[in-house]
Amino acid sequence: MKRRTFLATSIASGAALGMGAESRSAEKADKPEKAPYKRISCEEAFSTPEIVAELKRVAGGVPSMSSGPIAGPFMPALLDIGEGRIQTMDRDGVDIQVLSLTSPGVQNFDPATAVSLMRATNDRLAEAIRKYPARFAGLAVIAPQDPVASAKELERAVESLGIKGGIINSHTRGEYLDDPKFWPIFEAAQALNVPIYIHPREPSSGLASELTMPGFTVGWGFGVETGSHALRLIASGVFDKYPMLRIVLGHMGETLPFVIDRIDNRFQWESKLFGKPKIERLPSEYLKNNFVVTTSGMNYRAPLMATIAQIGVDRVMFAADYPMEVQADAVREMEAMPLSMQDKWKVWETNARKVFAI
Amino acid sequence: MKRRTFLATSIASGAALGMGAESRSAEKADKPEKAPYKRISCEEAFSTPEIVAELKRVAGGVPSMSSGPIAGPFMPALLDIGEGRIQTMDRDGVDIQVLSLTSPGVQNFDPATAVSLMRATNDRLAEAIRKYPARFAGLAVIAPQDPVASAKELERAVESLGIKGGIINSHTRGEYLDDPKFWPIFEAAQALNVPIYIHPREPSSGLASELTMPGFTVGWGFGVETGSHALRLIASGVFDKYPMLRIVLGHMGETLPFVIDRIDNRFQWESKLFGKPKIERLPSEYLKNNFVVTTSGMNYRAPLMATIAQIGVDRVMFAADYPMEVQADAVREMEAMPLSMQDKWKVWETNARKVFAI
């Protein structure tokens, strides 16, 4: 680390936490040890003033769960994809953040606005990456409202802007990606050899009445929404049509690694009795071949070890979910996992380098 | 084992599998080894001709997911709570089954029919237990349509019939147990010091449109339905009102042990932003104090080890989910788990003895 950056970091973090000189040095001692690997963090959110303005407009001035984290205290950190963010990364021991527009992306907007803001936001993202090419990578905004324009934009983002894949925040106005009308996006992703990250958002209206539970909507409802979405994709046959398609799920696979054996078991039984979706393999085979997961918001030991046991350490990548989670805690928690150096290296760095071609 | 039973078992199982003399002895070798503990299996289903008739009548002659397993090939095994079932238990190495009326119980019926069939079925259950007191225990049918009658019936079942607790199959005509109108049932359960088992069923109408996915409805949809129900109970404050209330969840806690850290984390955050349910403790504290889980349909290593790590081995009990699952496989899978003898003893026997006072 250059001396200038080091000083700026110490001052910034000390100031943010209201610390004096003594605590600054204590905090320095807490900093994760230097590691042979780079720490890459795969689900890290940002926003832009234009997106925030349109989210507010659509919400009629009343930010809610469907406006995403703009309802929270995260706005200053979300809007900073420059020096301030780099300083938090230095402070917390994160080498590279893979940036993505915070949930729900442009998916609440009318199609024309969504397409226009998709392009503008990808340009903004590319600009941030150009400024800090060793510290940032990015996932492209997608506007599923217009699948053809989105496929073209994904191509532009990957080929002209150096972006590493795309991100979609679960349903788009109640519609899911198992509908083949959305598949031009997947066709493009496979052709470009880039992954699509399916990120959570609030449950669609069918689910919302039961899963919007004050205090539990994000921890449970968002995960159910997104895990259901992943299973719909498996059931749709999209992975038979695009066998090289790679999907990224956050939050340790949205509980799917925990239940996948039972899903296989009941899939076989239910298929016999009620007719089965026309797919060629067992659900778990798609999970183990077409999906990778990140640890965003789930840097906890038991689910990590279960997930590695179920889908293999080659399919797990670190994420903090900055700024909605405390990045320093996430780093510390992952560093404390009982993994071999080889496995840590994979989870911290090499898996992400392969998946996102970083 | 008595010689007569042993012979009958060998013949029954050999015949069922279409085996000759050689395979019978191979099969004998496969039988789980004699263990110092008794094997108690905690979520084992039965039905009665009266229940089946009413389920068929309500379904208009078209059995579906909402009729429960009567749509499947399980009927003969469900209707047998006598010698035939004992023989499968001997063959598979299960010492005691805790019996419960198969999902959805009486919860689809009009209140008067539900109450009447609740009582009749509990009498039937008690009769089976009286005939095989060393092999069967039972959970009482409950008709949440009439909470007061159900509370009285639970008292009768426990005090007069020797039944060990009650079972409720998630929602009752779309209503959940977080509604205080149902709480007389919980008040009775606490007063009687018996647990309530919350068993899965098909998702309620709000959830159904998204979670009824051919091939995935049971493995995923039923679990989401039931896990959501458990979180609603936590959010309702029922465990602050009845702190000694014990709830049993099947299927390894319906994924809650996997996500509970994240639920705690987001609960604290979401509560700050949007207002929190009026409960006194963190969600995980209720999970670890008021819930026990069984392994029904989830006798798989990674989720078992994660669950033990999260909520402790004292809160995990074996279940096969007979006859919807292959009992012999469930026993073999649990016997193969990398647990100490002491922990095996707990999961197989002593935890169930404590929870159900067997």
Interface residues (C-beta under 8 A of the other chain):
Chain A: M65 A71 G72 P73 P203 S204 G206 L207 S209 E210 L211 M213 P214 G215 F216 T217 V218 G219 W220 G223 V224 G227 S228 L231 R232 A235 H251 M252 T255 P257 F258 V259 D261 R262 I263 D264 N265 R266 F267 W269 E270 S271 L273 F274 G275 K276 P277 P283 G297 M298 Y300 R301 A302 P303 M305 A306 T307 A309 Q310 M324 E325
Chain B: M65 A71 G72 P73 P203 S204 G206 L207 S209 E210 L211 M213 P214 G215 F216 T217 V218 G219 W220 G223 V224 G227 S228 L231 R232 A235 H251 M252 T255 P257 F258 V259 D261 R262 I263 D264 N265 R266 F267 W269 E270 S271 L273 F274 G275 K276 P277 P283 G297 M298 Y300 R301 A302 P303 M305 A306 T307 A309 Q310 M324 E325
